[in-house]
Amino acid sequence: MARGRKSRAEQGDSGPSPNADNWNSSLHKFLLFRTTKKRGYIPSLDSQDANERSVVEWIKEQHDAIEKIHVKDSNSARQLRSRRQQTITEDQIAVLKSVNFPFEYNFWEEKFTALQAYKEKNGDCLVPQSHKELGHFVNNQRRLKKQIVNGKSLGTLTAERIERLEKIGFVWEVRANADEAFNNNLQEVIEFQATNEGFVNGFQSSELQ
């Protein structure tokens, strides 16, 4: 290398992304999918079509990757680490712009609105993990918040989003609530057995005969 010439790494250019082939393949899949739908069609994670779910997962990954780049952090060391961990390059973003990628679609807002509706219907934000539409979303918010608490977050859960979630009663720690519910149920069983000992013993005896 000629004296005085900086390497690509020193210039801040890490070269092609190591996942470039996979990214190009996913882009091609997205473009093919779009040709089968009407203009302006918004794919859904809740679709019954596995191909559509795969495409929308990739779209969401691009949204998250781009959003991470723009997350402001006053700690310069963490900013540097964030750039090194980027999962999308400026060239890839330029390609997305050239194919009219749906940048305006906001997955987080969609799920937040659905969470508000869930609370209105159920009275709380304690969405079970098995919930088809919101289970993954609420678990992901808790995971990102935990990373923030541990000083490791480079994600997309901003202070504004945390505030909005808390305003509707979002619960960050669900284990304590689950343990409390278990203990309450256990206590009810113990009390039932204590007050219905004859019934329980009679039922057991009849079952053994």
N, C-alpha and C positions, 0 to 999 in steps of 0.2 A: 504494500500500500504506500502511495507517495506520501512524503513527509508533509505534514500540515493538513492533509486531507482527513476529514472526519469520517468515521464509520457510520453506517446507517443507524445503528443503535444510538451513537452519540448525537446524531441529528434528530433523535426522537422518532425515527422511522424503523419500526420493527419488521418491516417487510410484509409479505402476504400473510394473512391470518392463517393459523394452522388448521382451521376448520373451513377453509375456503371452498373445498370441494363439496362438503356437506351443505354449506350455505348456498352455493350455486344450484345444487340439486333441489334444495327446498324452495328456492326462488322459482325454479322452473316448474315445480309442482304447484306453487301458488298461482303462477301465470296460467297454467293449464286449467286449474280449477276455476279461475275467474272467467275463462271463455265459456264455461258451462252455465254461468249465472247471469241474471239480468244486471244491467249497469246499476251500481249503487248497492248491490246486495251485500249484506253484512253477515258473514258466517258466524256460527254460534258454537261455543264450547259444549253446549247441551244437545247438539245435533245427534240424531241416531246414526248418521253417516260417519263411519270411522275416518274416511278420507278428509271430510270436512273438519272434523275435530283436530286431525293432524295439521291441517293447514292453519287453522285458527291458533293452535298452540305456537306454531312458528311465527305467526303475525305478532302474537303477544310477546314472544321472546325478543322480537325486534323492537317493540315498543319499550320493553323493560331495559334493554341494552342501551337504547338511545337516551332514555330518561336517566339512567345511571350516570351517563356522561355529563348531564347538566345539573346533577345534584350538587349544590354548593356545600363546601366544607372548608372551614377556616384553617384546618390543619393541613399544611402543605405536604407533609410526608404522606398523609392518607390520600391526598389528591394524586400524588405520584403513583402510589400503589393502585389507586383506582384506574389510572390510565393503563398501567401494565396489565390489569386484569380485564380490560375491555374485551367484550365478546363481539364487537362490531367495529369495523373500520370506517374511516371517512369516505373511502372509495365505495364501500358497500352502501352507505347512506346515500351517496350520490346516485347509485344505481336504483335504489328504491324510489328516489325522487323522480327519476327518469321514466319509471313505469307506473307512476301515479299510485304509489303505495298509500293505503288508508291511514296516514299519520294522524288524522283528526279523530279516529275512533278511540275512545277511552274505555278500556276494559275495567279499570278500577272504578270509574264512575258508574258503570253498568252494574257491577257487583255491589257497590255501596247502596245504590238505589234498591236493589233486590233485598239487601240486608235491612233497610228501612221498612220495606214491605213485610219482611219476615217478623220484625219486631211488632209492627202494628197488628199482625195476625196472632202472634204467640205471646206477646207481652214482654219478651226479652230478646237478647242477642245470642243466647246460648245455642248456637246451631250445632247439631250433632255432626260428627265427622262423616257419617254416612249420607248426609244431605247431598243430593246430586248436584244442585246448582251452587251452593254456598260453602260446602264442607271444606274444599280445598282453599277457598278464598280466606276464610276466617283463620284457618291454621297457618296460612302463609303470613297474614298480618301479625300473628303472635310470634312467629319465627323471626320476622324482621324486627319486631320490637325488642325481642330478647337479644338480638345482635347489637342493637343500639345500646341497650343497658350494659352489655359486655364490652362496649367500645369497639365493636368489629364491623359495624354496619356501613356498607357502601351501597345500600339498596335504595328502594324507591319509596319507602315509608317516611314521608316528610312530616315535619311538626304540624303542618296544617291538617294533614290526613289523620294524624293521631288525635288532634283536637276534635275533628269532626266525628271520628269513631266514638270517642269518649262522651261526646254530647248526646249520642243516642244510646248510651249505656253499654258500650262494648266491654266485654270482660277479657282482660289479658291473661289472667291466671285462672284456668278452669279446673286444675287438679284439686285445689282446695275445695271448690264447690262440689266436685264429684265425690270426694272423700266425705264431705259433710252429708251429702245425700245418702251415701252408702251407710254411714253410721246411724242416720235417722231411720233408715229402713231396717237396719239390724236391730235397733232398739225396739221398733214396732213389733218385729218378729218375737223378740224375747218377751215383751209384755203380753203378746197374744198367747204364747205358750204358757206363761205363768198364770193367766186368767182362764185358760181353756185346757188345762192339763188333762182333765178327764176325757174331753173330746179327742185330743191329740192321741192319748194312750189307747182309747177305744178304736180310733182309726187305724193306728199301727197294728193293733192286735188282729183286727179283721183282715188287714192286708196280709198278715203272716199265715192265716188259716188257709 
